[in-house]
């Protein structure tokens, strides 16, 4: 049996929302009075930059000798993020504090290649 179409059948339409961006978080771990470890998670963009700036502004402390900023969970780093990290780099250099950036994503690594640093990046 063949049925003729008397009414226009709607074409099925499926809309899926784009995946949500990972939540942004900055965790400061003071393993000792001389060592600070900062873990950044999520995109560093115009929305998250003020929170990153607030957290980084307090560092390095007077008694800090070494810092690690773990960016391995940062899928995107804007120019503003690069500028914030450059400010941290300048402050650590002036205070003679060792700074290590840990980067594990290609997009963040490419953005951070603008920083005035030398030496290998750790993956």
C-alpha positions as a Markdown table, in Angstrom:
| # | Residue | x | y | z |
|---|---|---|---|---|
| 1 | Unk | 0.0 | 0.0 | 0.0 |
| 2 | Unk | 1.3 | 3.4 | -1.0 |
| 3 | Unk | 0.2 | 6.5 | 0.8 |
| 4 | Unk | 0.4 | 9.8 | -0.8 |
| 5 | Unk | 1.6 | 12.8 | 1.2 |
| 6 | Unk | -1.2 | 15.2 | 1.6 |
| 7 | Unk | 0.4 | 17.4 | 4.1 |
| 8 | Unk | 3.9 | 18.6 | 4.2 |
| 9 | Unk | 5.9 | 16.6 | 6.7 |
| 10 | Unk | 8.2 | 18.6 | 8.9 |
| 11 | Unk | 11.8 | 17.8 | 8.4 |
| 12 | Unk | 13.3 | 16.5 | 11.7 |
| 13 | Unk | 15.6 | 19.1 | 13.2 |
| 14 | Unk | 18.0 | 18.3 | 16.0 |
| 15 | Unk | 19.8 | 21.1 | 17.8 |
| 16 | Unk | 22.5 | 20.4 | 20.2 |
| 17 | Unk | 24.1 | 23.0 | 22.4 |
| 18 | Unk | 27.9 | 23.4 | 22.0 |
| 19 | Unk | 29.8 | 21.7 | 24.8 |
| 20 | Unk | 30.1 | 23.9 | 27.9 |
| 21 | Unk | 33.5 | 25.4 | 28.6 |
| 22 | Unk | 35.2 | 23.8 | 31.5 |
| 23 | Unk | 34.8 | 25.7 | 34.8 |
| 24 | Unk | 37.6 | 28.2 | 35.5 |
| 25 | Unk | 39.4 | 27.8 | 38.8 |
| 26 | Unk | 42.7 | 29.0 | 40.3 |
| 27 | Unk | 44.0 | 27.0 | 43.2 |
| 28 | Unk | 47.0 | 28.3 | 45.2 |
| 29 | Unk | 48.9 | 25.7 | 47.2 |
| 30 | Unk | 51.6 | 26.9 | 49.5 |
| 31 | Unk | 53.6 | 23.7 | 50.1 |
| 32 | Unk | 55.9 | 25.5 | 52.3 |
| 33 | Unk | 56.6 | 29.1 | 53.2 |
| 34 | Unk | 59.2 | 29.2 | 50.4 |
| 35 | Unk | 57.4 | 27.4 | 47.6 |
| 36 | Unk | 54.1 | 28.3 | 45.9 |
| 37 | Unk | 52.2 | 26.1 | 43.4 |
| 38 | Unk | 49.3 | 27.6 | 41.5 |
| 39 | Unk | 47.0 | 25.3 | 39.4 |
| 40 | Unk | 44.9 | 27.0 | 36.7 |
| 41 | Unk | 42.0 | 25.1 | 35.2 |
| 42 | Unk | 39.8 | 26.1 | 32.2 |
| 43 | Unk | 40.0 | 28.8 | 29.5 |
| 44 | Unk | 41.9 | 32.0 | 30.2 |
| 45 | Unk | 39.7 | 34.5 | 28.4 |
| 46 | Unk | 38.0 | 37.8 | 28.9 |
| 47 | Unk | 35.6 | 36.3 | 31.4 |
| 48 | Unk | 38.1 | 34.5 | 33.6 |
| 49 | Unk | 41.0 | 37.0 | 33.3 |
| 50 | Unk | 39.9 | 39.2 | 36.3 |
| 51 | Unk | 39.9 | 36.2 | 38.6 |
| 52 | Unk | 43.4 | 35.1 | 37.3 |
| 53 | Unk | 44.7 | 38.7 | 37.7 |
| 54 | Unk | 43.4 | 38.8 | 41.3 |
| 55 | Unk | 45.1 | 35.5 | 42.2 |
| 56 | Unk | 48.4 | 36.3 | 40.5 |
| 57 | Unk | 48.7 | 39.8 | 41.9 |
| 58 | Unk | 49.7 | 38.6 | 45.3 |
| 59 | Unk | 52.6 | 36.6 | 44.0 |
| 60 | Unk | 55.4 | 36.1 | 44.6 |
| 61 | Unk | 55.3 | 36.7 | 48.3 |
| 62 | Unk | 58.2 | 38.2 | 50.2 |
| 63 | Unk | 59.5 | 34.8 | 51.4 |
| 64 | Unk | 58.9 | 32.9 | 48.1 |
| 65 | Unk | 61.9 | 31.3 | 46.5 |
| 66 | Unk | 60.2 | 29.2 | 43.8 |
| 67 | Unk | 56.9 | 29.1 | 42.0 |
| 68 | Unk | 55.2 | 26.6 | 39.7 |
| 69 | Unk | 52.2 | 27.7 | 37.7 |
| 70 | Unk | 50.5 | 24.5 | 36.3 |
| 71 | Unk | 48.6 | 25.4 | 33.1 |
| 72 | Unk | 48.2 | 21.8 | 32.0 |
| 73 | Unk | 44.4 | 22.0 | 32.3 |
| 74 | Unk | 44.2 | 25.3 | 30.3 |
| 75 | Unk | 42.9 | 24.5 | 26.8 |
| 76 | Unk | 42.9 | 28.2 | 25.7 |
| 77 | Unk | 45.0 | 31.2 | 26.8 |
| 78 | Unk | 44.1 | 34.7 | 25.4 |
| 79 | Unk | 46.4 | 37.6 | 24.9 |
| 80 | Unk | 45.2 | 39.0 | 28.2 |
| 81 | Unk | 46.3 | 35.7 | 29.9 |
| 82 | Unk | 49.7 | 36.0 | 28.3 |
| 83 | Unk | 50.0 | 39.6 | 29.6 |
| 84 | Unk | 49.0 | 38.4 | 33.1 |
| 85 | Unk | 51.6 | 35.7 | 33.0 |
| 86 | Unk | 54.2 | 38.2 | 31.7 |
| 87 | Unk | 53.5 | 40.4 | 34.7 |
| 88 | Unk | 54.0 | 37.5 | 37.0 |
| 89 | Unk | 57.3 | 36.6 | 35.1 |
| 90 | Unk | 58.5 | 40.2 | 35.6 |
| 91 | Unk | 57.7 | 40.2 | 39.3 |
| 92 | Unk | 59.4 | 36.9 | 39.9 |
| 93 | Unk | 62.4 | 38.0 | 37.9 |
| 94 | Unk | 62.7 | 41.2 | 39.9 |
| 95 | Unk | 62.4 | 39.2 | 43.2 |
| 96 | Unk | 64.9 | 36.6 | 42.0 |
| 97 | Unk | 62.2 | 33.9 | 42.4 |
| 98 | Unk | 62.4 | 30.8 | 40.1 |
| 99 | Unk | 59.2 | 30.4 | 38.0 |
| 100 | Unk | 58.2 | 27.3 | 36.1 |
| 101 | Unk | 55.2 | 27.1 | 33.8 |
| 102 | Unk | 53.8 | 23.7 | 33.2 |
| 103 | Unk | 51.9 | 23.6 | 29.9 |
| 104 | Unk | 50.3 | 20.5 | 28.4 |
| 105 | Unk | 48.0 | 21.8 | 25.5 |
| 106 | Unk | 49.2 | 22.9 | 22.1 |
| 107 | Unk | 46.9 | 25.9 | 22.0 |
| 108 | Unk | 48.1 | 27.2 | 25.4 |
| 109 | Unk | 51.7 | 26.4 | 24.4 |
| 110 | Unk | 51.4 | 28.5 | 21.2 |
| 111 | Unk | 50.0 | 31.4 | 23.1 |
| 112 | Unk | 52.7 | 31.3 | 25.8 |
| 113 | Unk | 55.5 | 31.2 | 23.2 |
| 114 | Unk | 55.0 | 35.0 | 23.2 |
| 115 | Unk | 56.5 | 35.1 | 26.8 |
| 116 | Unk | 60.0 | 36.4 | 27.0 |
| 117 | Unk | 61.5 | 33.1 | 28.3 |
| 118 | Unk | 64.1 | 30.7 | 27.1 |
| 119 | Unk | 64.5 | 27.0 | 27.7 |
| 120 | Unk | 62.4 | 24.0 | 27.1 |
| 121 | Unk | 58.8 | 23.7 | 28.0 |
| 122 | Unk | 57.7 | 20.6 | 29.8 |
| 123 | Unk | 54.9 | 18.5 | 28.4 |
